[in-house]
Amino acid sequence: MLKKILMFLLVACMAAPMVYSQNKALEKARKKEFKTKMKEYKKEGWKLFASSRSLDVALLTHYDKLNTMGEDAFEVTGIASKFKSKNVGKQMAQNSACVSYASQAGSHVKGRVISDLFGDGVDPTGEFDRFYAAYERLVEKEIKGELMESYSVIRENGDGTYELQTFFIVSEAAASKARMRAYENALKESEAAQRYGNKVADFVREGFKGE
């Protein structure tokens, strides 16, 4: 037992410098990322929207949330342009984020269905088309409640209108449940999807990299 403990301590001591070096490199990369983003905001005329905090604090807080949540967290961005009412712009940005995520979710499932269920890479019957359309529409509805708003930036277009970007953080665990709720309802739209139900469900559960 003592020998095993000593071996464990030896391995831990050898690994510690490597872990420290990796953490230091990651921290350096994060600081560079923050500085680059702040320079971009300043150069392009972006300002923090609807907050008493400063933009640098909002951005740091955003990164901290993502880092704390780890692999479970991902970012979704909503964009609104050419609007005069800031309240309308805010709603447009949220809708944009939902549509963007739903489109990515639909493309992921469609790609997996075509590549894994049809040997030639094409669905010759188009039987899944109604399912894809229903699934995207329902994901757009379901994901809305899972979007955690982090911060928004706004700038003037120079013609009396504004442009807004809102950054949301989403938990993959919550997003997966939202996709499954959408899938269960969309399944009713297609007999073909029902025939491959278990396999399609696996594709829906899979996480995917956002754009």
PEFEN-V893321 format. One line per field, one symbol per residue. phi: phi as a letter, one per 20 degrees, with the letter a starting at -180 (. if undefined). A space follows every 50 residues. Layout:
phi=???
This chain:
phi=.fffffffffffffegfffffffffffffffffffffffffffenecfdl beeefffffffffffffffmffdbdcddccclcdefffffffffffffff fffffffffffffffdecgencefemfegffgfffffffgfffgfdfdfd acccbeencndccccddddcefffffffffffgfefgfebfffffdgfff fffffffbffe
